[in-house]
Amino acid sequence: MKYARMEDTKRIKGTRIRIVDIGIEFEYLGMSPDEVVRAHPHISLAQVHEALAYFYKHIKDMREKIRKDESYIEKLKQKYQSKIAVIAQ
C-alpha cells in the first residue's frame, strides 16, 4: 500500500483519510475494522487493516500526532469562542 503525504500527515492513497484517524476510530472509539469501512465506504477492509498496521508500527509517532492535534484544537477553542455559548448567555 502506498501512502500519500499532505501536510506531513500520512493518508490512505487516493483519499483524504489520515492514517491517524483510522487508528483513532479503532483504538479510541472502539470501532471494528468493518465499522470503519462502513463509516468510509470508499475504502476497503484491506486498506483499513494496512492503515492499522502502519498506525501500530509507528505508534509513538501516531500518539504524538494525536497529542499535537488535540493541543491545536484547544488553541483554536481559546482563540475562537463558540458563538452558541455567547447566544446562550
C-alpha atoms as an extended CHARMM CRD file, in Angstrom:
* protein
*
        89  EXT
         1         1  MET       CA              0.0000000000        0.0000000000        0.0000000000  PROA      1               0.0000000000
         2         2  LYS       CA              1.2950000000        3.4440000000       -0.8670000000  PROA      2               0.0000000000
         3         3  TYR       CA              0.5930000000        6.4170000000        1.3260000000  PROA      3               0.0000000000
         4         4  ALA       CA              0.0240000000        9.9670000000        0.1170000000  PROA      4               0.0000000000
         5         5  ARG       CA              1.5780000000       12.8090000000        2.0730000000  PROA      5               0.0000000000
         6         6  MET       CA             -0.2910000000       16.0230000000        2.8010000000  PROA      6               0.0000000000
         7         7  GLU       CA              0.9090000000       18.4860000000        5.3930000000  PROA      7               0.0000000000
         8         8  ASP       CA              3.3870000000       15.8500000000        6.5840000000  PROA      8               0.0000000000
         9         9  THR       CA              0.4820000000       13.5700000000        7.5230000000  PROA      9               0.0000000000
        10        10  LYS       CA              0.2210000000       10.0660000000        6.1200000000  PROA      10              0.0000000000
        11        11  ARG       CA             -3.0610000000        9.3630000000        4.3390000000  PROA      11              0.0000000000
        12        12  ILE       CA             -4.5730000000        6.4170000000        2.5340000000  PROA      12              0.0000000000
        13        13  LYS       CA             -3.5260000000        6.9720000000       -1.0700000000  PROA      13              0.0000000000
        14        14  GLY       CA             -6.2560000000        8.4190000000       -3.2360000000  PROA      14              0.0000000000
        15        15  THR       CA             -8.2310000000        9.6190000000       -0.2240000000  PROA      15              0.0000000000
        16        16  ARG       CA             -8.0970000000       12.4050000000        2.3110000000  PROA      16              0.0000000000
        17        17  ILE       CA             -8.3630000000        9.9400000000        5.2020000000  PROA      17              0.0000000000
        18        18  ARG       CA             -5.4400000000       10.2060000000        7.5800000000  PROA      18              0.0000000000
        19        19  ILE       CA             -3.8800000000        7.0090000000        8.9220000000  PROA      19              0.0000000000
        20        20  VAL       CA             -4.0590000000        8.5100000000       12.4070000000  PROA      20              0.0000000000
        21        21  ASP       CA             -7.8320000000        8.9520000000       12.0510000000  PROA      21              0.0000000000
        22        22  ILE       CA             -8.2740000000        5.2530000000       11.2450000000  PROA      22              0.0000000000
        23        23  GLY       CA             -6.2110000000        4.4680000000       14.3390000000  PROA      23              0.0000000000
        24        24  ILE       CA             -8.3140000000        6.8130000000       16.4690000000  PROA      24              0.0000000000
        25        25  GLU       CA            -11.5320000000        5.2300000000       15.2420000000  PROA      25              0.0000000000
        26        26  PHE       CA            -10.2140000000        1.7470000000       16.0270000000  PROA      26              0.0000000000
        27        27  GLU       CA             -8.2480000000        2.3150000000       19.2420000000  PROA      27              0.0000000000
        28        28  TYR       CA            -10.0310000000        5.2090000000       20.9440000000  PROA      28              0.0000000000
        29        29  LEU       CA            -13.5870000000        4.9720000000       19.5910000000  PROA      29              0.0000000000
        30        30  GLY       CA            -13.6760000000        1.1850000000       19.7160000000  PROA      30              0.0000000000
        31        31  MET       CA            -14.7970000000        0.7250000000       16.1220000000  PROA      31              0.0000000000
        32        32  SER       CA            -14.1340000000       -2.6170000000       14.4510000000  PROA      32              0.0000000000
        33        33  PRO       CA            -12.4110000000       -2.6270000000       11.0380000000  PROA      33              0.0000000000
        34        34  ASP       CA            -15.7910000000       -3.4460000000        9.4660000000  PROA      34              0.0000000000
        35        35  GLU       CA            -17.3400000000       -0.4260000000       11.2060000000  PROA      35              0.0000000000
        36        36  VAL       CA            -14.5130000000        1.7720000000        9.9260000000  PROA      36              0.0000000000
        37        37  VAL       CA            -15.2780000000        0.5990000000        6.3750000000  PROA      37              0.0000000000
        38        38  ARG       CA            -18.9830000000        1.3600000000        6.8770000000  PROA      38              0.0000000000
        39        39  ALA       CA            -18.0120000000        4.8580000000        8.0330000000  PROA      39              0.0000000000
        40        40  HSD       CA            -15.7630000000        5.2910000000        4.9730000000  PROA      40              0.0000000000
        41        41  PRO       CA            -17.3530000000        3.1960000000        2.1990000000  PROA      41              0.0000000000
        42        42  HSD       CA            -14.8460000000        4.3740000000       -0.3990000000  PROA      42              0.0000000000
        43        43  ILE       CA            -12.0110000000        2.4420000000        1.2760000000  PROA      43              0.0000000000
        44        44  SER       CA            -11.6400000000       -1.3230000000        1.5030000000  PROA      44              0.0000000000
        45        45  LEU       CA            -11.2610000000       -3.5770000000        4.5120000000  PROA      45              0.0000000000
        46        46  ALA       CA             -7.7420000000       -4.3620000000        3.3020000000  PROA      46              0.0000000000
        47        47  GLN       CA             -6.9010000000       -0.6250000000        3.3220000000  PROA      47              0.0000000000
        48        48  VAL       CA             -8.1860000000       -0.3360000000        6.8950000000  PROA      48              0.0000000000
        49        49  HSD       CA             -6.0200000000       -3.2530000000        8.0030000000  PROA      49              0.0000000000
        50        50  GLU       CA             -2.9900000000       -1.8030000000        6.2260000000  PROA      50              0.0000000000
        51        51  ALA       CA             -3.6300000000        1.5820000000        7.8420000000  PROA      51              0.0000000000
        52        52  LEU       CA             -3.8940000000       -0.0480000000       11.2710000000  PROA      52              0.0000000000
        53        53  ALA       CA             -0.6590000000       -1.9650000000       10.6540000000  PROA      53              0.0000000000
        54        54  TYR       CA              1.0750000000        1.3210000000        9.8130000000  PROA      54              0.0000000000
        55        55  PHE       CA             -0.5480000000        3.0360000000       12.8260000000  PROA      55              0.0000000000
        56        56  TYR       CA              0.7350000000        0.3990000000       15.2620000000  PROA      56              0.0000000000
        57        57  LYS       CA              4.1430000000        0.1050000000       13.6100000000  PROA      57              0.0000000000
        58        58  HSD       CA              4.5670000000        3.8590000000       14.2030000000  PROA      58              0.0000000000
        59        59  ILE       CA              2.5160000000        4.1000000000       17.4100000000  PROA      59              0.0000000000
        60        60  LYS       CA              4.8750000000        6.5270000000       19.1530000000  PROA      60              0.0000000000
        61        61  ASP       CA              4.6820000000        8.9900000000       16.2460000000  PROA      61              0.0000000000
        62        62  MET       CA              0.9230000000        8.4780000000       15.9170000000  PROA      62              0.0000000000
        63        63  ARG       CA              0.3180000000        9.2330000000       19.6070000000  PROA      63              0.0000000000
        64        64  GLU       CA              2.4820000000       12.3420000000       19.3040000000  PROA      64              0.0000000000
        65        65  LYS       CA              0.4040000000       13.4290000000       16.2740000000  PROA      65              0.0000000000
        66        66  ILE       CA             -2.8000000000       12.9130000000       18.2780000000  PROA      66              0.0000000000
        67        67  ARG       CA             -1.3670000000       14.9610000000       21.1610000000  PROA      67              0.0000000000
        68        68  LYS       CA             -0.3520000000       17.7820000000       18.8000000000  PROA      68              0.0000000000
        69        69  ASP       CA             -3.7730000000       17.7640000000       17.1180000000  PROA      69              0.0000000000
        70        70  GLU       CA             -5.5180000000       17.9610000000       20.4990000000  PROA      70              0.0000000000
        71        71  SER       CA             -3.2700000000       20.8420000000       21.5480000000  PROA      71              0.0000000000
        72        72  TYR       CA             -4.0030000000       22.6850000000       18.2940000000  PROA      72              0.0000000000
        73        73  ILE       CA             -7.7390000000       22.2030000000       18.7770000000  PROA      73              0.0000000000
        74        74  GLU       CA             -7.5260000000       23.6400000000       22.3010000000  PROA      74              0.0000000000
        75        75  LYS       CA             -5.6700000000       26.6910000000       20.9670000000  PROA      75              0.0000000000
        76        76  LEU       CA             -8.3830000000       27.2110000000       18.3570000000  PROA      76              0.0000000000
        77        77  LYS       CA            -11.0820000000       26.9230000000       21.0250000000  PROA      77              0.0000000000
        78        78  GLN       CA             -9.3470000000       29.6380000000       23.0400000000  PROA      78              0.0000000000
        79        79  LYS       CA             -8.9190000000       31.9070000000       20.0440000000  PROA      79              0.0000000000
        80        80  TYR       CA            -12.3800000000       31.4000000000       18.5400000000  PROA      80              0.0000000000
        81        81  GLN       CA            -15.0180000000       31.0720000000       21.2110000000  PROA      81              0.0000000000
        82        82  SER       CA            -18.2490000000       29.3570000000       20.3360000000  PROA      82              0.0000000000
        83        83  LYS       CA            -20.9810000000       31.7020000000       19.1320000000  PROA      83              0.0000000000
        84        84  ILE       CA            -23.5270000000       29.3130000000       20.6000000000  PROA      84              0.0000000000
        85        85  ALA       CA            -22.1500000000       29.9050000000       24.0950000000  PROA      85              0.0000000000
        86        86  VAL       CA            -22.4020000000       33.6900000000       23.5710000000  PROA      86              0.0000000000
        87        87  ILE       CA            -26.0040000000       33.4530000000       22.3480000000  PROA      87              0.0000000000
        88        88  ALA       CA            -26.9840000000       31.2140000000       25.2710000000  PROA      88              0.0000000000
        89        89  GLN       CA            -25.8490000000       33.8230000000       27.7780000000  PROA      89              0.0000000000
